[in-house]
């Protein structure tokens, strides 16, 4: 039996300054966006990093930002990644919908709910979607419609894809992002954000035939493959193999406790502790079509970018941006 979806509210937060269109209230008054400084939203998110405009800020097309988190994000200390998500969702005015479908741990959603409420958000709800009937049901969909921030937990991305893929819930996640809501996913939740999702695969530095499987994701970020736990689980080989199989796709590998924050204009900024690896196969040569079984693949001409926190990358032009 599913747990009931009963809205819960945090204790009232002190009033926050309402930003003008195109401006974002930041958690730390030392940081600037659009040339203005605001008071802190809440003390709990005061360590959130500066978000470099226009990443995460309102844009002319009204779409919201996307956060692909590599998993194992800090939940105890400064919580930089989660604080950034809360900030983008509206701080004390945020209405966060947590989707724990990928996880086999029943308490996963409840844990994130407690975290977000403890960080001062106005409301956080766990959206229980255990089967495809739920994914088309009124109660979960109502919570998604009301959300200013949607958070997909980690777990098994194939479970998330097979239960939510092709349902009204998946469509609504895309619609809410198109209307300005921030959508974040951690671990498995990060993989499904892209148009092409890593379904499963092996670790290792050498790219090999049949090293990983790829299926359709939610498609919030087109023409991209997102992998997670990247450096910690040695997944460079499988990302190279996947890009070799379709060099038109851009491969993005996100380390643990790190997020790739993507704005509607296609600018990626690294947030968190470690790095983001980008594989551009535009000029790649490989012999993947000749390799049999699980043999190694020859790869030449791939362009590799390794970005540290604070660095930005234009996904459309496929180039590093100035600080």
C-alpha positions as CSV (number, residue, x, y, z in Angstrom):
1,X,0.0,0.0,0.0
2,X,1.3,3.4,-0.9
3,X,2.0,6.0,1.7
4,X,-0.5,8.9,1.5
5,X,0.5,12.1,-0.2
6,X,-0.3,14.6,2.5
7,X,1.1,18.1,2.1
8,X,3.4,19.3,4.9
9,X,4.5,22.7,5.6
10,X,7.6,24.0,7.4
11,X,7.6,26.6,10.1
12,X,7.0,30.1,8.7
13,X,10.2,31.8,7.4
14,X,10.9,35.5,7.7
15,X,9.8,37.6,4.7
16,X,12.1,37.6,1.7
17,X,12.6,40.2,-1.0
18,X,10.6,39.5,-4.1
19,X,12.9,39.7,-7.2
20,X,12.1,41.5,-10.4
21,X,11.8,39.5,-13.6
22,X,15.2,38.2,-14.6
23,X,16.6,38.6,-11.1
24,X,17.1,36.0,-8.4
25,X,17.3,36.3,-4.7
26,X,20.6,35.0,-3.6
27,X,21.4,33.4,-0.3
28,X,24.6,35.2,0.5
29,X,24.5,39.0,0.3
30,X,28.1,39.2,-0.8
31,X,27.1,37.6,-4.2
32,X,25.6,39.6,-7.0
33,X,23.1,38.8,-9.8
34,X,22.1,41.3,-12.4
35,X,24.0,44.0,-10.5
36,X,21.8,43.9,-7.3
37,X,22.3,42.5,-3.8
38,X,19.5,41.1,-1.7
39,X,19.2,40.1,1.9
40,X,19.7,36.4,2.8
41,X,16.6,34.2,2.2
42,X,17.2,31.9,5.2
43,X,20.2,31.2,7.4
44,X,20.2,27.5,6.5
45,X,21.1,28.2,2.8
46,X,23.6,31.0,3.5
47,X,26.5,28.9,2.2
48,X,25.0,28.4,-1.2
49,X,27.5,29.4,-3.9
50,X,27.0,32.3,-6.3
51,X,25.1,31.3,-9.4
52,X,26.8,32.9,-12.4
53,X,24.2,34.8,-14.6
54,X,22.5,33.6,-16.6
55,X,22.8,30.1,-15.2
56,X,19.7,29.3,-13.2
57,X,18.2,32.8,-13.6
58,X,15.0,33.6,-15.5
59,X,15.4,33.9,-19.2
60,X,13.5,35.2,-22.2
61,X,12.0,31.7,-23.0
62,X,10.8,31.2,-19.4
63,X,12.3,27.7,-19.0
64,X,13.7,26.6,-15.7
65,X,17.2,25.3,-14.9
66,X,18.2,21.7,-14.8
67,X,20.6,20.1,-12.2
68,X,22.3,16.8,-12.9
69,X,23.8,15.7,-9.6
70,X,26.5,12.9,-9.7
71,X,25.2,11.3,-6.5
72,X,26.4,11.3,-2.9
73,X,25.8,15.0,-2.6
74,X,26.6,16.5,0.8
75,X,23.6,16.3,3.2
76,X,25.3,17.2,6.5
77,X,27.6,20.2,6.2
78,X,27.3,23.2,3.9
79,X,25.0,21.3,1.5
80,X,26.1,23.4,-1.4
81,X,24.3,21.5,-4.1
82,X,21.0,21.1,-2.3
83,X,21.2,24.7,-1.1
84,X,21.6,25.8,-4.8
85,X,18.5,23.7,-5.7
86,X,16.5,25.3,-2.9
87,X,17.6,28.7,-3.9
88,X,16.5,28.2,-7.5
89,X,13.2,26.7,-6.4
90,X,12.3,29.9,-4.5
91,X,13.9,29.5,-1.0
92,X,11.2,30.0,1.7
93,X,8.5,30.2,-1.0
94,X,9.6,27.0,-2.7
95,X,7.2,24.1,-3.2
96,X,9.3,21.0,-3.8
97,X,8.1,17.7,-5.2
98,X,10.3,14.8,-4.4
99,X,10.0,11.7,-6.7
100,X,11.7,8.7,-5.0
101,X,10.5,6.1,-7.7
102,X,14.0,5.1,-8.6
103,X,14.9,4.1,-5.0
104,X,14.1,0.7,-3.4
105,X,14.5,2.4,0.0
106,X,11.1,3.4,1.3
107,X,12.5,6.2,3.4
108,X,14.5,7.9,0.6
109,X,11.8,10.5,-0.2
110,X,11.1,11.1,3.5
111,X,14.8,11.8,4.1
112,X,15.0,14.5,1.4
113,X,11.7,16.0,2.6
114,X,13.2,16.4,6.1
115,X,16.3,17.9,4.6
116,X,14.5,20.5,2.5
117,X,12.1,21.5,5.3
118,X,15.1,21.9,7.6
119,X,16.7,24.2,5.0
120,X,13.7,26.5,5.2
121,X,11.6,25.7,2.2
122,X,7.9,26.6,2.4
123,X,6.6,23.2,1.4
124,X,8.0,19.8,0.5
125,X,6.0,16.7,-0.6
126,X,6.9,13.2,-1.4
127,X,5.3,12.1,-4.7
128,X,4.7,8.4,-4.4
129,X,4.7,6.8,-7.8
130,X,5.0,3.0,-7.4
131,X,3.5,1.9,-10.8
132,X,2.3,3.3,-14.0
133,X,-1.2,3.8,-12.7
134,X,0.2,6.1,-10.0
135,X,2.1,8.0,-12.7
136,X,-1.3,8.9,-14.3
137,X,-3.1,9.4,-11.0
138,X,-4.6,12.7,-9.8
139,X,-2.8,13.0,-6.4
140,X,0.8,12.7,-7.7
141,X,0.1,14.9,-10.7
142,X,-1.4,17.6,-8.5
143,X,1.8,17.8,-6.5
144,X,3.9,18.0,-9.6
145,X,1.7,20.8,-11.0
146,X,2.2,22.9,-7.9
147,X,5.9,22.4,-7.6
148,X,8.5,25.2,-8.2
149,X,11.2,22.5,-7.8
150,X,11.1,18.8,-8.7
151,X,13.8,16.5,-7.3
152,X,14.3,12.9,-8.6
153,X,16.2,10.7,-6.1
154,X,18.8,8.1,-6.9
155,X,18.4,4.4,-7.2
156,X,17.7,2.4,-10.4
157,X,17.2,4.5,-13.5
158,X,15.6,1.7,-15.3
159,X,13.0,1.4,-12.6
160,X,12.3,5.1,-13.0
161,X,12.2,4.9,-16.8
162,X,9.9,1.9,-16.9
163,X,7.4,3.2,-14.3
164,X,7.3,6.9,-15.3
165,X,8.4,6.9,-18.9
166,X,5.6,7.7,-21.3
167,X,3.2,8.7,-18.6
168,X,1.4,11.9,-17.7
169,X,3.9,12.4,-14.9
170,X,6.9,12.4,-17.3
171,X,5.1,14.9,-19.5
172,X,4.3,17.1,-16.5
173,X,7.9,17.1,-15.4
174,X,8.9,18.5,-18.8
175,X,6.0,21.0,-18.8
176,X,6.8,22.3,-15.3
177,X,10.5,22.8,-16.4
178,X,9.3,24.6,-19.6
179,X,7.2,26.9,-17.3
180,X,10.1,27.8,-15.1
181,X,10.4,25.1,-12.4
182,X,13.9,23.8,-11.6
183,X,14.3,20.0,-12.1
184,X,17.1,18.2,-10.4
185,X,18.1,14.6,-10.3
186,X,20.7,12.8,-8.3
187,X,22.5,9.6,-9.4
188,X,19.8,7.6,-11.3
189,X,17.7,10.7,-11.3
190,X,20.5,12.6,-13.1
191,X,20.8,10.0,-15.9
192,X,17.2,10.2,-16.9
193,X,17.2,13.9,-17.4
194,X,18.9,13.6,-20.8
195,X,17.5,12.5,-24.1
196,X,19.6,9.4,-24.1
197,X,20.0,7.5,-20.8
198,X,22.7,5.1,-19.7
199,X,20.6,2.1,-18.7
200,X,23.4,0.0,-17.4
201,X,27.1,-0.7,-18.0
202,X,30.5,-1.7,-16.7
203,X,33.3,0.3,-15.2
204,X,36.8,0.8,-16.5
205,X,39.0,3.2,-18.4
206,X,39.2,1.4,-21.7
207,X,36.2,1.8,-24.0
208,X,34.8,-1.6,-25.1
209,X,32.1,-2.9,-27.3
210,X,28.8,-3.7,-25.5
211,X,30.2,-1.9,-22.4
212,X,26.9,0.0,-21.7
213,X,23.3,0.1,-22.8
214,X,21.5,3.2,-23.8
215,X,17.7,3.9,-23.8
216,X,15.5,6.9,-24.0
217,X,15.5,9.4,-21.1
218,X,13.0,12.1,-20.2
219,X,14.6,14.4,-22.7
220,X,14.9,17.6,-20.7
221,X,18.3,18.1,-22.2
222,X,18.5,17.1,-25.9
223,X,21.4,15.5,-27.7
224,X,23.3,14.6,-24.4
225,X,24.2,11.5,-22.4
226,X,24.6,12.0,-18.6
227,X,26.5,9.6,-16.5
228,X,27.0,9.9,-12.7
229,X,29.3,8.7,-9.9
230,X,31.7,9.3,-12.8
231,X,35.3,9.5,-11.6
232,X,34.6,7.5,-8.4
233,X,33.4,4.5,-10.4
234,X,35.7,4.8,-13.4
235,X,33.0,5.3,-16.0
236,X,35.1,7.2,-18.6
237,X,35.4,4.0,-20.7
238,X,31.7,3.5,-21.1
239,X,31.0,7.2,-21.8
240,X,33.6,7.1,-24.6
241,X,32.0,3.9,-25.9
242,X,28.6,5.4,-25.9
243,X,29.7,8.6,-27.7
244,X,31.6,6.5,-30.2
245,X,28.3,4.7,-31.0
246,X,26.7,8.1,-31.8
247,X,29.3,10.9,-32.1
248,X,26.6,13.5,-32.4
249,X,25.8,13.2,-28.8
250,X,27.7,15.1,-26.1
251,X,28.8,12.9,-23.2
252,X,28.7,14.4,-19.7
253,X,30.1,12.6,-16.7
254,X,29.3,14.1,-13.3
255,X,31.4,13.3,-10.2
256,X,29.9,12.6,-6.8
257,X,29.0,15.6,-4.7
258,X,29.0,17.6,-7.9
259,X,26.3,19.0,-10.1
260,X,26.1,20.1,-13.7
261,X,23.7,23.1,-13.5
262,X,22.3,23.8,-17.0
263,X,20.4,26.9,-17.9
264,X,17.8,27.3,-20.6
265,X,20.4,28.9,-22.9
266,X,22.5,25.7,-22.9
267,X,25.2,27.0,-20.4
268,X,26.5,24.4,-18.0
269,X,28.1,25.5,-14.7
270,X,29.9,23.1,-12.3
271,X,28.6,23.3,-8.7
272,X,29.9,21.3,-5.8
273,X,33.1,19.6,-4.8
274,X,34.6,17.8,-7.7
275,X,34.4,18.0,-11.5
276,X,32.4,17.4,-14.7
277,X,33.9,15.6,-17.7
278,X,32.6,16.3,-21.1
279,X,33.3,14.1,-24.2
280,X,32.8,15.8,-27.6
281,X,32.8,13.3,-30.4
282,X,32.3,15.8,-33.3
283,X,35.7,14.8,-34.8
284,X,35.9,11.4,-33.3
285,X,37.1,8.3,-35.2
286,X,36.4,4.8,-33.8
287,X,36.3,1.2,-35.0
288,X,33.3,0.3,-32.9
289,X,31.4,-1.0,-35.9
290,X,34.2,-3.6,-36.5
291,X,34.8,-4.8,-33.0
292,X,33.2,-8.1,-32.0
293,X,32.0,-9.3,-28.6
294,X,33.3,-7.3,-25.8
295,X,36.6,-6.2,-27.5
296,X,38.3,-2.9,-26.9
297,X,37.5,0.0,-29.1
298,X,40.0,2.3,-30.8
299,X,39.1,6.0,-30.3
300,X,40.8,8.9,-31.8
301,X,40.0,12.6,-32.1
302,X,37.6,12.8,-29.2
303,X,37.8,16.2,-27.4
304,X,37.9,15.9,-23.7
305,X,37.0,18.7,-21.3
306,X,37.4,18.4,-17.5
307,X,35.7,21.3,-15.6
308,X,36.3,22.2,-12.0
309,X,33.7,24.0,-9.7
310,X,32.7,27.4,-11.0
311,X,33.7,26.8,-14.7
312,X,31.2,27.2,-17.4
313,X,30.7,25.4,-20.8
314,X,28.5,26.3,-23.7
315,X,26.7,23.0,-24.6
316,X,25.4,24.4,-27.9
317,X,28.7,25.8,-29.2
318,X,30.6,23.0,-27.4
319,X,33.3,25.3,-25.9
320,X,34.6,26.5,-22.6
321,X,33.4,29.9,-21.5
322,X,35.4,32.6,-19.8
323,X,35.0,32.9,-16.0
